[in-house]
């Protein structure tokens, strides 16, 4: 049985939509080490439709020489949660249909390792609400955006998490690793 490990880039005010705003901060090598550790224990990737459609053209033709994360994204099985997508074009991708917490639980139970999630806002919020997220790996950037999709919305049920790890990087980003207490 695996765990679900969510990774997000977010602003101080919780916005995590299309993180192109992160580019001006650069990518501290220590961030890559953390992401490598997170992905290293994962045997599958869970993606919502929108993130799948953004990741597929960005990652499918990258090589390890271009980006050390390319083999993980291209060789690992990707489970795409979507009620509208009818086919996948990225190798090692499987459609699992619309969001159903029981389907996600089954994937989690059958996984040889953990399942990795990046972006996929609607999917992540649904899994948080259903108690399916075991680890939150948040990279918090030192800016506020004022508007945009947030990881936690007004009206979400309260949740308690425990801090497992934290770090601060030279580019001003703070890493927070929270574990579910459920």
C-alpha positions in Angstrom: 0.0 0.0 0.0 1.3 3.4 -1.0 0.8 6.9 0.2 -0.3 9.9 -1.8 2.4 12.6 -1.9 1.3 16.0 -3.2 3.8 18.6 -4.4 2.7 22.2 -5.0 4.4 25.6 -5.7 2.3 28.3 -4.0 2.3 31.9 -3.1 2.1 33.2 0.5 -1.6 33.7 0.1 -2.1 30.1 -1.0 -2.5 30.6 -4.8 -1.1 27.6 -6.7 -2.4 28.2 -10.2 0.0 28.0 -13.2 3.2 28.6 -11.4 4.9 30.6 -14.1 5.3 33.4 -11.5 7.9 31.2 -9.8 10.4 31.6 -12.7 11.8 35.0 -11.5 13.0 33.3 -8.2 15.1 30.6 -10.0 15.2 27.0 -8.9 17.5 26.4 -5.9 19.3 23.1 -6.4 18.2 22.0 -2.9 14.6 22.2 -4.2 15.5 19.7 -6.9 17.0 17.4 -4.3 13.8 17.4 -2.3 11.7 16.7 -5.4 14.0 13.9 -6.3 13.5 12.4 -2.9 9.7 12.8 -3.1 9.6 11.2 -6.6 12.1 8.5 -5.7 9.6 6.6 -3.6 6.8 6.9 -6.1 5.6 4.2 -8.5 2.8 6.2 -10.1 1.7 9.8 -10.9 -1.8 11.0 -10.4 -2.9 13.9 -12.6 -6.0 15.8 -13.3 -6.9 16.5 -16.9 -5.7 20.1 -17.0 -2.3 19.2 -15.5 -2.0 16.2 -17.7 -2.6 18.4 -20.8 0.1 20.9 -19.6 2.6 18.2 -18.6 2.4 16.0 -21.7 3.8 18.5 -24.2 6.3 19.8 -21.6 7.7 16.5 -20.5 7.1 13.9 -23.2 10.0 14.9 -25.4 12.5 15.8 -22.7 15.5 13.6 -22.0 17.5 13.0 -18.9 20.2 15.2 -20.4 17.8 18.1 -20.6 16.2 17.6 -17.2 17.0 14.9 -14.6 13.2 14.6 -13.9 12.4 13.5 -17.4 12.8 9.8 -16.8 10.4 9.9 -13.8 7.7 11.8 -15.7 8.1 9.7 -18.9 8.7 6.2 -17.6 6.4 6.2 -14.6 2.7 5.2 -15.0 0.5 8.2 -15.1 -3.1 7.8 -13.8 -5.2 10.5 -15.4 -8.4 11.5 -13.5 -10.9 13.0 -15.9 -14.5 12.7 -16.9 -13.9 14.4 -20.2 -10.7 13.1 -21.6 -11.3 10.2 -24.0 -7.7 9.1 -24.7 -4.2 9.7 -23.6 -1.2 10.3 -25.9 1.6 10.3 -23.5 3.2 6.9 -23.0 2.5 5.0 -19.8 -0.7 6.9 -19.2 -4.0 5.4 -18.1 -7.4 7.1 -17.9 -9.1 6.2 -14.6 -12.3 8.2 -15.3 -13.9 10.9 -13.3 -12.9 11.5 -9.7 -14.1 8.7 -7.5 -12.5 8.4 -4.0 -12.9 4.6 -4.1 -10.9 4.4 -7.3 -8.1 6.5 -5.8 -8.1 4.4 -2.6 -7.8 1.3 -4.8 -4.9 2.8 -6.7 -3.3 3.7 -3.4 -3.8 0.2 -2.0 -2.4 -1.5 -5.0 0.6 0.8 -5.5 4.0 -0.7 -5.1 5.2 2.6 -3.9 3.8 6.1 -3.3 1.7 8.1 -5.8 2.9 11.5 -6.7 0.7 14.5 -7.5 1.7 17.9 -8.8 -0.7 20.7 -9.7 -4.1 19.1 -10.4 -5.9 21.6 -8.2 -9.5 20.1 -8.3 -8.1 16.6 -7.9 -5.9 17.6 -4.9 -8.7 19.5 -3.2 -11.1 16.6 -3.6 -8.5 14.1 -2.2 -7.8 16.4 0.7 -11.6 16.6 1.5 -11.8 12.8 1.3 -8.7 12.2 3.5 -6.6 10.6 0.8 -3.6 12.9 0.9 -0.8 11.5 3.2 1.9 14.1 2.5 1.9 17.8 1.4 5.2 19.0 0.0 4.7 22.8 -0.3 7.2 25.2 -1.8 6.0 28.6 -0.6 7.2 31.6 -2.6 7.7 35.1 -1.0 4.9 36.9 -2.8 1.2 37.3 -2.7 -0.9 37.1 -5.9 -4.2 38.4 -4.5 -6.4 36.2 -6.7 -6.4 32.7 -8.2 -7.2 29.2 -7.2 -6.0 28.3 -3.7 -5.1 25.0 -2.2 -7.5 25.5 0.6 -10.8 27.3 0.0 -13.1 29.1 2.4 -15.6 26.5 3.8 -13.2 23.5 3.5 -13.4 21.2 6.5 -10.7 21.8 9.2 -7.8 19.4 9.0 -4.8 18.8 11.3 -1.4 18.2 9.8 2.0 17.6 11.4 5.2 19.3 10.2 7.7 16.6 9.1 10.3 18.7 7.5 11.0 22.3 6.6 13.8 24.3 4.9 14.5 27.8 3.6 16.4 28.5 0.4 18.5 31.3 -0.8 15.9 32.4 -3.3 13.4 33.1 -0.5 11.3 30.0 -1.0 10.3 28.0 2.1 9.8 24.2 1.9 7.1 22.7 4.2 6.5 19.0 4.4 3.3 18.2 6.2 1.9 14.7 7.0 -1.7 13.8 7.5 -2.7 13.0 11.1 -5.7 10.9 10.0 
